[in-house]
Amino acid sequence: MLNTRDEINLHRLLISCENKLKEQPMDVWTASEKRKFATYVKFLATLQKKSNSTNVAPYTPRIDQLTRAVAVHTMHVDVEKGIAEARLGKKKLFEDLEQYESPDPEWLLELKRQDEQAAQEALDRKKKLLEQEEEEEEEENEDQNEPKDEIDEDEQEDPVKETLNEKTNASEIRQRNNAKNETSNIEHVLQHHRQMHDELTTDLGRMAKQLKINSQAFGDTLSKDDEVLKEAQQAVESNLTRMTKERQRLDVHYSKSWGEQRDGKIDRRGGGE
């Protein structure tokens, strides 16, 4: 007779698990159903330990039978889960490698083009200004090299104006020199920028090539691991078939043993009467 709440719960849960197993074979269950059923069977063992061993002794063979069934299918589910996780990790790795090997995004290329275009326009403006100043300087030199008899007498007699012209020429020369230096600095900056861009492109190309080599090597390793997992799955399936047959044989044995024990009890009761 069941006296405690744990013993009553054990009796009810055991009947529920056995009915579930009779209604539908475990082979067609989903992985979630198998894990849930395994949890119930584990809880049965816990209740068995907490209950009076004498009262729950008849339940021991039935609980052991459920435990063996769960152990076989739990192994099968773990292997399938490992194969699925390995394939998912392989797919994620290849997606990351493809992202590294992909070219620069359009917005980054457009930004680089705008920077180069702005720098080139500034350089063109400086060059144009420098060319204009050089032309003006050549014209002034030509004017200064004209015969002295063509110079106005007023200008020859005006030393103040001549001094002013000399200062103006000196100022223009300094401005042209500053413009040349600024143009030279811009060209130097552009050259440095192009050099850095070329080095960066070369490094990225080298990295992409190395990543491709690594991805191919890793892909080969994953393929080998996939084959090992498939072989393991085949071995588990083979063992599952063998253990299923063994379980059926043991079920028949336990059923006969349980029937003989029950018949013996009935006979003893009849003899006593």
C-alpha positions in Angstrom: 0.0 0.0 0.0 1.2 3.5 -0.9 1.4 5.7 2.1 3.4 8.8 1.4 2.9 11.6 -1.2 6.1 10.6 -3.0 5.0 7.0 -3.4 1.6 8.2 -4.8 3.4 10.6 -7.2 5.8 7.8 -8.2 2.8 5.5 -9.0 1.0 8.1 -11.1 4.1 9.3 -13.0 5.2 5.7 -13.8 1.8 4.9 -15.3 1.8 8.1 -17.3 5.3 7.3 -18.7 4.4 3.8 -19.6 1.2 4.9 -21.3 3.2 7.5 -23.3 5.6 4.8 -24.4 2.7 2.4 -25.4 0.9 5.1 -27.4 3.8 6.0 -29.7 7.3 4.5 -30.3 10.1 6.6 -29.0 11.7 6.5 -32.5 9.2 8.9 -33.9 9.3 11.4 -31.0 10.9 14.8 -31.5 14.1 15.7 -29.7 12.1 18.0 -27.3 9.7 15.1 -26.4 12.7 12.8 -25.8 14.4 15.3 -23.4 11.1 15.9 -21.6 10.5 12.1 -21.2 14.1 11.7 -20.0 13.4 14.3 -17.3 10.3 12.4 -16.1 12.2 9.1 -15.9 15.0 10.8 -13.9 12.4 12.2 -11.5 11.0 8.7 -11.1 14.4 7.5 -9.9 14.5 10.4 -7.4 11.1 9.5 -6.1 12.1 5.9 -5.8 15.0 6.8 -3.6 12.8 9.0 -1.3 10.2 6.3 -0.9 10.0 3.2 1.3 12.0 0.5 -0.6 9.5 -2.2 0.5 6.5 -0.3 -0.9 8.1 0.6 -4.3 10.1 -2.6 -4.8 7.6 -3.9 -7.5 8.2 -0.7 -9.5 12.0 -1.2 -9.8 11.9 -3.4 -13.0 9.5 -1.0 -14.7 11.6 2.0 -13.9 14.8 0.2 -15.0 13.1 -0.6 -18.3 12.2 3.1 -18.9 15.7 4.1 -17.9 17.3 1.9 -20.5 15.0 3.1 -23.2 15.8 6.7 -22.3 19.6 6.1 -22.2 19.7 4.7 -25.8 17.7 7.6 -27.3 19.5 10.3 -25.3 22.8 9.1 -26.9 21.2 9.3 -30.3 19.9 12.9 -29.7 23.3 14.1 -28.5 25.0 13.0 -31.6 22.5 14.6 -33.9 22.7 17.8 -31.9 26.6 17.8 -32.2 26.4 17.4 -36.0 23.9 20.2 -36.3 26.0 22.5 -34.1 29.2 21.7 -36.1 27.4 22.5 -39.4 26.0 25.7 -38.0 29.5 26.8 -36.8 31.0 26.0 -40.1 28.4 28.1 -41.9 29.0 31.0 -39.5 32.7 30.9 -40.1 32.4 30.9 -43.8 30.1 33.9 -43.6 32.6 35.8 -41.5 35.4 35.0 -43.9 33.4 36.1 -46.9 32.8 39.4 -45.1 36.5 39.9 -44.6 37.2 39.1 -48.2 34.5 41.4 -49.6 35.6 44.8 -51.1 35.2 48.1 -49.3 31.5 49.3 -49.0 30.2 51.8 -51.5 30.0 54.6 -48.9 33.7 54.2 -48.0 34.7 54.2 -51.7 32.6 57.4 -52.3 34.3 59.1 -49.3 37.7 58.2 -50.6 36.8 59.6 -54.0 35.5 62.8 -52.5 38.7 63.3 -50.4 40.9 62.7 -53.4 38.8 65.0 -55.6 38.9 67.8 -53.1 42.7 67.5 -52.7 43.2 67.4 -56.5 41.0 70.5 -57.0 43.0 72.4 -54.3 46.2 71.4 -56.1 44.9 72.5 -59.5 43.9 75.9 -58.1 47.4 76.4 -56.6 49.0 75.4 -59.8 46.8 77.7 -61.9 47.6 80.6 -59.5 51.3 79.9 -59.7 51.2 79.8 -63.5 49.4 83.1 -63.6 52.0 84.7 -61.3 54.8 83.2 -63.5 53.2 84.7 -66.6 52.9 88.1 -64.9 56.6 87.9 -63.8 57.7 87.1 -67.4 55.7 90.1 -68.7 57.3 92.3 -66.1 60.8 91.0 -67.0 60.1 91.8 -70.7 59.0 95.3 -69.8 62.2 95.8 -67.8 64.3 94.5 -70.7 62.9 97.1 -73.1 65.3 99.9 -74.4 65.8 102.7 -71.9 65.0 105.3 -74.5 61.4 103.9 -74.5 61.0 104.7 -70.8 59.1 107.8 -70.0 61.3 110.7 -68.9 58.9 111.3 -66.0 59.6 107.8 -64.7 63.4 108.2 -65.0 63.1 111.4 -63.0 60.9 109.9 -60.2 63.1 107.9 -57.8 60.3 107.5 -55.3 58.1 105.7 -57.9 61.1 103.4 -58.8 61.6 102.5 -55.2 57.9 101.7 -54.8 58.0 99.5 -57.9 61.0 97.6 -56.5 59.2 97.0 -53.2 56.1 95.8 -55.1 58.2 93.4 -57.2 59.9 92.0 -54.1 56.5 91.5 -52.4 55.1 89.7 -55.4 58.2 87.5 -55.5 57.7 86.5 -51.9 54.1 85.7 -52.6 55.0 83.5 -55.5 57.6 81.7 -53.4 55.0 81.1 -50.7 52.6 79.8 -53.3 55.3 77.4 -54.6 56.1 76.2 -51.1 52.4 75.6 -50.3 51.9 73.8 -53.6 54.9 71.6 -52.8 53.5 70.8 -49.4 50.1 69.8 -50.9 51.9 67.6 -53.4 53.9 66.0 -50.6 50.7 65.4 -48.6 48.9 63.8 -51.6 51.9 61.6 -52.3 51.9 60.5 -48.7 48.2 59.8 -48.8 48.5 57.7 -52.0 51.4 55.8 -50.5 49.4 55.0 -47.4 46.4 54.0 -49.5 48.6 51.6 -51.6 50.2 50.1 -48.5 46.8 49.6 -46.9 45.4 48.0 -50.1 48.4 45.7 -50.2 48.0 44.7 -46.6 44.3 44.0 -47.0 45.0 41.9 -50.1 47.6 39.9 -48.2 45.2 39.4 -45.3 42.4 38.3 -47.6 44.6 35.8 -49.2 45.8 34.4 -45.9 42.2 34.3 -44.6 41.2 32.4 -47.7 44.0 29.9 -47.1 43.0 29.5 -43.5 39.3 29.1 -44.4 40.2 26.3 -46.9 42.3 24.5 -44.3 39.6 24.9 -41.7 37.0 23.8 -44.2 39.0 20.6 -44.8 39.2 20.0 -41.0 35.4 20.6 -40.6 34.8 18.1 -43.5 36.9 15.5 -41.7 35.1 16.2 -38.5 31.8 15.9 -40.3 32.8 12.5 -41.6 33.8 11.4 -38.1 30.5 12.6 -36.7 28.6 10.7 -39.5 30.5 7.5 -38.7 29.7 8.0 -35.0 26.1 8.5 -35.9 26.0 5.3 -38.0 27.7 3.5 -35.1 25.1 4.8 -32.7 22.3 3.9 -35.0 23.7 0.4 -35.3 24.0 0.1 -31.5 20.5 1.6 -31.2 19.1 -1.2 -33.3 21.0 -3.8 -31.3 20.0 -2.3 -28.0 16.3 -2.0 -29.1 16.2 -5.7 -29.8 17.9 -6.4 -26.5 15.4 -4.1 -24.8 12.5 -6.0 -26.4 13.9 -9.3 -25.3 14.4 -8.0 -21.7 10.8 -6.6 -21.8 9.5 -10.0 -22.6 11.6 -11.5 -19.9 10.5 -9.0 -17.3 6.9 -9.4 -18.4 7.1 -13.2 -17.9 8.9 -12.8 -14.6 6.3 -10.2 -13.4 3.5 -12.6 -14.5 5.0 -15.5 -12.7 5.4 -13.5 -9.5 1.8 -12.4 -9.7 0.5 -15.9 -10.4 2.6 -17.2 -7.5 1.0 -14.7 -5.2 -2.5 -15.6 -6.3 -1.7 -19.3 -5.8 -0.4 -18.7 -2.3 -3.5 -16.7 -1.5 -5.8 -19.5 -2.9 -3.9 -22.1 -0.9 -4.3 -20.1 2.3 -8.0 -19.9 1.8 
